[in-house]
Amino acid sequence: MDFYEIAERNKRRTIVLILIFTAILAFLGYVLDFYYFGNRFPYLTILAIFIGGFQAFIGYVAGDKMVLHSVQARPANPNNLKEKQLINIVEELSIAAGLPTPKVYVMDDPSPNAFATGRDPAHASVCATTGLLEMMNREELQGVMGHELTHVRERDILTMTMVAALAGAIGILAAISRNLMYFGVGRRDRDDDDNGGGEGRLIIFIIYIILAILAPLIANILALAVSRSREYAADAGSAELTRNPLALASALRKIKDGPPMKHKNHGVAHLFISDPHKKGISEKDSLWANLFATHPPIEKRIAILENMAHKYA
């Protein structure tokens, strides 16, 4: 498959993953409200969604500022030739993509990398490391910025904010469930239930216990899957904007061979074009890697870019 087919497949996958998030949240909330307290109205579910949604909303509104501050990014200096080139490239690609020009930042770090942040195209920012500016030629830098501007155009920050809200709500419900099980709340009602359907209720409760324990891990795996899907789609967008998939392929190869990032922040690792911590799992194409890696393997991304290069010859 080329990147366009992969992008469409991953859009569908993102929708499916969000539906799975919602199903897990609904199941946990229903059992928590009805099985423990006999509520037919999902009070605790709504409370968890509200708390998780509020946390995500704060991140959505002010997340770009928090992210840029956390990596010690600074505005690009137009008096510096390399940083001026970065500003010019972002302006050119923004026009090509039909986007408002994002704010341009630079992160002082020798590791070649970049990311985009902001709740929508009108409030977007892109950031490149000094290592990226030193190692990339103009075409390679265009490929990287095309990738980041695709994240902006496709509103991937909004998608990940929605995922964060669902994951947060699942985590809250799972924590409440574990505490209730620990203190035995509602156990007497279940033991006294002599009406029919006891076996079915027991099976449901066992599934519920397993899910309540594993829910945070499942939510994290699903969030990582959404993040990896968006990376493939952003690579496709870069090839479309620059009409030069080999430029991004070359940039990714240099990024892969570059040193790990000095200013490590695990909370924002998924935003970068490549795993900033250079974890080996991100470069493997295995079941384990597909569950826990923040990014798809660079070699796989490079191979797809090289295979589709003939379309732009």
C-alpha positions as CSV (number, residue, x, y, z in Angstrom):
1,M,0.0,0.0,0.0
2,D,1.1,3.6,-0.6
3,F,0.7,6.3,2.0
4,Y,-2.7,7.4,0.7
5,E,-4.1,4.0,1.2
6,I,-2.4,3.7,4.6
7,A,-3.7,7.2,5.6
8,E,-7.3,6.1,4.7
9,R,-6.9,2.9,6.6
10,N,-5.5,4.6,9.6
11,K,-8.3,7.2,9.6
12,R,-10.7,4.2,9.8
13,R,-8.6,2.6,12.5
14,T,-8.6,5.8,14.5
15,I,-12.4,5.8,14.5
16,V,-12.5,2.2,15.5
17,L,-10.0,2.7,18.3
18,I,-12.0,5.7,19.7
19,L,-15.2,3.5,19.5
20,I,-13.4,0.8,21.5
21,F,-12.4,3.5,24.1
22,T,-16.0,4.5,24.3
23,A,-17.2,0.9,24.7
24,I,-14.8,0.3,27.6
25,L,-15.8,3.5,29.3
26,A,-19.5,2.7,28.9
27,F,-19.1,-0.9,30.3
28,L,-17.0,0.2,33.3
29,G,-19.4,3.1,34.0
30,Y,-22.6,0.9,33.6
31,V,-21.3,-1.8,36.0
32,L,-19.9,0.7,38.4
33,D,-23.2,2.6,38.6
34,F,-25.7,-0.2,38.4
35,Y,-23.9,-3.2,39.9
36,Y,-22.5,-1.4,42.9
37,F,-25.1,1.3,43.6
38,G,-28.2,0.2,41.7
39,N,-28.2,3.5,39.8
40,R,-30.0,3.3,36.5
41,F,-28.7,6.8,35.7
42,P,-24.9,6.8,35.1
43,Y,-23.9,9.4,37.7
44,L,-20.3,8.2,38.2
45,T,-19.8,7.7,34.5
46,I,-20.8,11.3,33.8
47,L,-18.6,12.5,36.7
48,A,-15.6,10.6,35.3
49,I,-16.2,11.9,31.8
50,F,-16.5,15.5,33.2
51,I,-13.2,15.2,35.1
52,G,-11.3,13.5,32.2
53,G,-12.9,16.0,29.8
54,F,-11.9,19.0,32.0
55,Q,-8.3,17.8,32.2
56,A,-8.2,17.3,28.4
57,F,-9.8,20.7,27.8
58,I,-7.1,22.4,29.9
59,G,-4.6,20.6,27.8
60,Y,-6.4,21.5,24.6
61,V,-6.6,25.2,25.4
62,A,-3.2,25.7,27.0
63,G,-1.4,22.6,26.0
64,D,0.8,24.2,23.3
65,K,2.2,26.7,25.8
66,M,2.8,23.9,28.3
67,V,4.5,21.7,25.7
68,L,6.8,24.5,24.4
69,H,7.7,25.5,27.9
70,S,8.4,21.9,28.9
71,V,11.0,21.4,26.2
72,Q,12.5,24.9,26.7
73,A,11.6,26.0,23.1
74,R,12.2,29.6,22.0
75,P,10.9,31.6,19.1
76,A,13.0,31.2,15.9
77,N,15.4,34.0,15.3
78,P,15.0,35.5,11.8
79,N,18.6,36.9,12.1
80,N,20.0,33.4,12.2
81,L,20.4,32.0,8.7
82,K,19.3,28.5,9.5
83,E,16.4,29.6,11.6
84,K,15.4,32.1,8.9
85,Q,15.3,29.2,6.4
86,L,13.1,27.3,8.7
87,I,10.7,30.3,9.0
88,N,10.6,30.6,5.2
89,I,9.9,26.9,4.6
90,V,7.0,27.0,7.1
91,E,5.6,30.0,5.4
92,E,5.9,28.4,1.9
93,L,4.3,25.1,3.0
94,S,1.5,26.8,4.9
95,I,0.5,28.6,1.7
96,A,0.6,25.3,-0.2
97,A,-1.5,23.6,2.5
98,G,-4.0,26.5,2.7
99,L,-3.2,27.1,6.4
100,P,-2.4,30.1,8.5
101,T,1.3,30.3,9.1
102,P,2.0,28.7,12.5
103,K,4.4,30.2,15.0
104,V,7.9,28.8,14.6
105,Y,10.0,27.7,17.5
106,V,13.5,26.2,18.0
107,M,14.6,23.8,20.7
108,D,18.3,23.9,21.6
109,D,19.2,20.2,21.3
110,P,21.7,18.3,19.1
111,S,19.2,15.5,18.4
112,P,17.4,16.0,15.0
113,N,13.7,16.1,15.6
114,A,10.5,18.3,15.3
115,F,6.9,18.5,16.5
116,A,3.7,20.4,16.0
117,T,1.3,21.5,18.7
118,G,-1.8,23.7,19.1
119,R,-5.5,23.2,19.3
120,D,-6.3,24.2,15.7
121,P,-4.6,25.7,12.6
122,A,-5.2,29.2,13.9
123,H,-3.4,28.5,17.1
124,A,-0.7,26.1,15.9
125,S,3.1,26.1,16.5
126,V,5.9,24.1,15.0
127,C,9.2,23.4,16.6
128,A,12.5,22.1,15.3
129,T,15.6,21.2,17.2
130,T,18.9,22.9,16.4
131,G,20.2,19.4,15.6
132,L,17.6,19.1,12.8
133,L,18.6,22.5,11.4
134,E,22.3,21.6,11.4
135,M,21.8,18.1,9.8
136,M,19.1,18.7,7.1
137,N,19.4,20.3,3.7
138,R,16.5,22.5,2.5
139,E,14.6,19.7,0.8
140,E,14.8,17.4,3.9
141,L,13.7,20.2,6.1
142,Q,10.7,20.8,3.8
143,G,9.8,17.1,4.2
144,V,9.9,17.3,8.0
145,M,7.9,20.5,8.1
146,G,5.4,19.0,5.6
147,H,4.9,16.2,8.1
148,E,4.3,18.6,11.0
149,L,2.0,20.8,9.0
150,T,-0.1,17.8,8.1
151,H,-0.6,17.2,11.8
152,V,-1.9,20.8,12.0
153,R,-4.1,20.5,8.9
154,E,-5.7,17.2,10.0
155,R,-6.3,18.5,13.5
156,D,-4.4,15.6,15.1
157,I,-4.0,17.5,18.3
158,L,-7.8,17.6,18.6
159,T,-7.9,13.9,18.0
160,M,-5.3,13.1,20.6
161,T,-7.1,15.5,23.1
162,M,-10.3,13.4,22.6
163,V,-8.3,10.3,23.2
164,A,-6.7,11.8,26.3
165,A,-10.2,12.7,27.6
166,L,-11.5,9.1,27.1
167,A,-8.3,7.6,28.5
168,G,-8.5,9.9,31.5
169,A,-12.2,9.0,32.2
170,I,-11.3,5.3,31.9
171,G,-8.5,5.7,34.4
172,I,-10.7,7.5,36.9
173,L,-13.5,4.8,36.7
174,A,-10.9,2.0,37.0
175,A,-9.4,3.7,40.1
176,I,-12.9,4.1,41.7
177,S,-13.7,0.5,40.9
178,R,-10.5,-0.9,42.4
179,N,-11.1,1.2,45.6
180,L,-14.7,-0.1,45.8
181,M,-13.6,-3.7,45.4
182,Y,-10.9,-3.2,48.0
183,F,-13.4,-1.8,50.6
184,G,-16.1,-4.3,49.6
185,V,-18.7,-1.7,48.8
186,G,-21.9,-3.3,47.3
187,R,-20.8,-6.8,48.1
188,R,-23.6,-7.5,50.5
189,D,-26.2,-6.7,47.9
190,R,-24.7,-9.1,45.5
191,D,-24.5,-11.9,48.1
192,D,-28.2,-11.4,49.0
193,D,-29.3,-11.5,45.4
194,D,-31.4,-14.7,45.3
195,N,-33.3,-13.8,42.1
196,G,-32.5,-15.4,38.8
197,G,-29.5,-14.5,36.7
198,G,-26.9,-15.0,39.4
199,E,-24.5,-16.9,37.2
200,G,-24.7,-14.3,34.4
201,R,-24.1,-11.5,36.9
202,L,-21.1,-13.4,38.3
203,I,-19.5,-13.7,34.8
204,I,-20.1,-10.1,34.1
205,F,-18.6,-9.1,37.4
206,I,-15.5,-11.3,36.8
207,I,-15.1,-9.6,33.4
208,Y,-15.6,-6.3,35.1
209,I,-12.8,-7.0,37.7
210,I,-10.4,-8.0,35.0
211,L,-11.2,-5.0,32.9
212,A,-11.0,-2.6,35.8
213,I,-7.5,-3.8,36.6
214,L,-6.3,-3.8,33.0
215,A,-8.2,-0.7,31.8
216,P,-5.4,1.9,32.3
217,L,-3.0,-0.4,30.4
218,I,-5.6,-1.0,27.6
219,A,-6.3,2.8,27.4
220,N,-2.6,3.5,27.0
221,I,-2.2,0.9,24.3
222,L,-5.1,2.3,22.4
223,A,-3.8,5.8,22.7
224,L,-0.4,4.7,21.3
225,A,-2.1,3.0,18.5
226,V,-4.0,6.2,17.5
227,S,-0.7,8.1,17.7
228,R,1.1,5.7,15.4
229,S,-1.7,5.8,12.9
230,R,-1.5,9.6,12.7
231,E,2.2,9.4,12.0
232,Y,1.6,7.4,8.8
233,A,-1.0,9.8,7.7
234,A,1.3,12.8,8.4
235,D,4.0,11.1,6.2
236,A,1.5,10.8,3.4
237,G,0.6,14.5,3.8
238,S,4.2,15.6,3.6
239,A,4.7,13.7,0.3
240,E,1.5,15.4,-1.0
241,L,2.6,18.9,0.0
242,T,6.3,18.7,-1.1
243,R,5.8,16.3,-4.1
244,N,9.1,14.8,-2.9
245,P,8.7,11.7,-0.7
246,L,12.4,11.0,-1.0
247,A,13.2,14.2,0.9
248,L,11.3,13.0,3.9
249,A,12.8,9.5,3.5
250,S,16.3,11.0,3.6
251,A,15.4,13.2,6.6
252,L,14.0,10.2,8.5
253,R,17.2,8.2,7.9
254,K,19.3,11.1,9.3
255,I,16.9,11.4,12.3
256,K,17.2,7.7,12.9
257,D,21.0,7.9,13.0
258,G,21.1,11.0,15.1
259,P,21.8,11.1,18.9
260,P,19.0,10.8,21.5
261,M,17.5,14.0,22.8
262,K,19.1,15.6,25.9
263,H,16.0,17.3,27.2
264,K,13.8,14.3,27.7
265,N,10.2,14.7,28.5
266,H,8.2,11.4,28.3
267,G,4.9,13.2,28.4
268,V,5.4,14.8,25.0
269,A,7.4,12.1,23.2
270,H,4.5,11.1,21.0
271,L,4.4,14.6,19.5
272,F,7.7,14.3,17.8
273,I,8.2,13.0,14.3
274,S,10.4,10.3,15.7
275,D,10.9,8.8,19.2
276,P,13.1,11.4,20.9
277,H,14.4,8.8,23.4
278,K,15.6,6.4,20.7
279,K,14.1,3.4,22.4
280,G,14.8,0.2,20.5
281,I,11.1,-0.9,20.7
282,S,10.2,2.0,18.3
283,E,12.4,0.5,15.6
284,K,10.9,-3.0,15.7
285,D,8.0,-4.3,13.7
286,S,6.6,-6.9,16.1
287,L,3.5,-7.5,18.2
288,W,5.2,-6.1,21.3
289,A,6.4,-3.0,19.5
290,N,3.0,-2.5,17.8
291,L,1.5,-2.4,21.3
292,F,3.9,-0.2,23.2
293,A,5.9,1.9,20.7
294,T,5.1,5.6,20.4
295,H,6.0,5.7,16.7
296,P,6.0,3.2,13.8
297,P,9.4,1.9,12.7
298,I,11.4,4.5,10.7
299,E,12.7,1.9,8.3
300,K,9.1,0.9,7.4
301,R,8.2,4.6,6.9
302,I,11.3,5.1,4.7
303,A,10.5,2.0,2.6
304,I,7.0,3.2,1.9
305,L,8.2,6.7,0.9
306,E,10.8,5.2,-1.5
307,N,8.2,2.9,-3.0
308,M,5.9,5.8,-3.8
309,A,8.6,8.1,-5.1
310,H,7.9,7.1,-8.8
311,K,4.6,8.9,-8.6
312,Y,6.3,12.2,-8.3
313,A,9.1,11.5,-10.8
